[in-house]
């Protein structure tokens, strides 16, 4: 799918996104929570994070996760406008992130690796710091049975996570 078409579709749905998807997204966040325990002040990335529902959830239900410094990255400017107050925001393509190598302790991509999955997964892995984690989920019908990402080992997965299956990978 063309990135401009995808971005425009999410821009159009941004206003009602939280109401429609908050409950579904929170199931994924709860499933991932045991692996998302960064040190206070750690830099963490929610790639394809849309309106910042992960940050909102962490503030309400998981203060140990919320104490990190979260950056929400998404291709949709409309979604990012609705993420105001839910961490720092940046417009970015998940396949070509504008961050230094090993920049984040935790990188999350919940149902965000839709296009060119191997390229996106390699790019997400590039951004994970030594001993850091990548939490990535896929819709169950699109979920791989196993997941291999260069430089990371699978720590958990597939783990049921609402409508998704979650994998947690660690950089050694």
HUFENQUI-V839554 format. One record per backbone hydrogen bond with DSSP energy under -1.0 kcal/mol. NH is the residue of the N-H (numbers start at 0). CO is the residue of the C=O. E is the energy in kcal/mol with one decimal. If there is no record, write none. Layout:
nh=(NH & NH)
co=(CO & CO)
e=(E & E)
//
This chain:
nh=(5 & 6 & 7 & 8 & 9 & 10 & 11 & 12 & 19 & 20 & 21 & 24 & 25 & 26 & 27 & 28 & 29 & 30 & 31 & 32 & 34 & 35 & 40 & 41 & 43 & 44 & 45 & 46 & 47 & 48 & 48 & 51 & 55 & 56 & 57 & 58 & 59 & 60 & 61 & 64 & 65 & 66 & 67 & 68 & 70 & 71 & 72 & 73 & 79 & 80 & 81 & 82 & 83 & 85 & 87 & 89 & 91 & 95 & 101 & 102 & 103 & 104 & 106 & 107 & 108 & 113 & 119 & 120 & 121 & 122 & 123 & 124 & 125 & 126 & 127 & 128 & 130 & 131 & 132 & 133 & 134 & 135 & 136 & 137 & 139 & 141 & 151 & 152 & 154 & 155 & 158 & 160 & 163 & 164 & 165 & 166 & 167 & 168 & 169 & 170)
co=(1 & 2 & 3 & 4 & 5 & 6 & 7 & 8 & 15 & 16 & 17 & 20 & 21 & 22 & 23 & 24 & 25 & 26 & 27 & 28 & 31 & 32 & 66 & 38 & 68 & 105 & 70 & 107 & 72 & 45 & 72 & 48 & 51 & 52 & 53 & 54 & 55 & 56 & 57 & 61 & 61 & 62 & 64 & 41 & 43 & 87 & 45 & 89 & 75 & 76 & 77 & 79 & 80 & 82 & 69 & 71 & 73 & 92 & 125 & 99 & 126 & 42 & 132 & 44 & 134 & 111 & 115 & 116 & 117 & 118 & 119 & 120 & 121 & 122 & 124 & 103 & 170 & 128 & 104 & 168 & 106 & 166 & 108 & 164 & 162 & 138 & 148 & 169 & 167 & 167 & 165 & 163 & 160 & 137 & 158 & 135 & 155 & 133 & 152 & 131)
e=(-2.2 & -2.7 & -2.3 & -2.2 & -2.2 & -2.5 & -2.1 & -1.4 & -2.0 & -2.9 & -2.2 & -2.8 & -2.5 & -1.3 & -1.1 & -2.1 & -2.6 & -1.8 & -1.9 & -1.6 & -2.3 & -1.5 & -1.7 & -2.3 & -2.6 & -2.6 & -2.9 & -2.7 & -2.1 & -1.3 & -1.8 & -2.4 & -2.1 & -2.8 & -2.6 & -2.3 & -1.6 & -3.2 & -1.8 & -1.6 & -2.1 & -1.4 & -1.4 & -3.4 & -2.0 & -3.2 & -2.2 & -1.7 & -2.1 & -2.0 & -1.1 & -1.1 & -1.1 & -2.5 & -1.7 & -2.2 & -1.5 & -2.0 & -2.8 & -1.1 & -2.7 & -2.7 & -2.4 & -3.0 & -2.6 & -1.7 & -2.3 & -3.1 & -2.2 & -2.0 & -2.6 & -2.6 & -1.9 & -1.0 & -1.2 & -3.2 & -2.5 & -2.6 & -2.2 & -2.7 & -2.7 & -2.6 & -2.2 & -2.2 & -2.2 & -2.2 & -2.3 & -2.7 & -3.2 & -1.8 & -2.3 & -2.6 & -2.1 & -2.3 & -2.9 & -2.7 & -2.6 & -3.0 & -2.8 & -2.5)
//
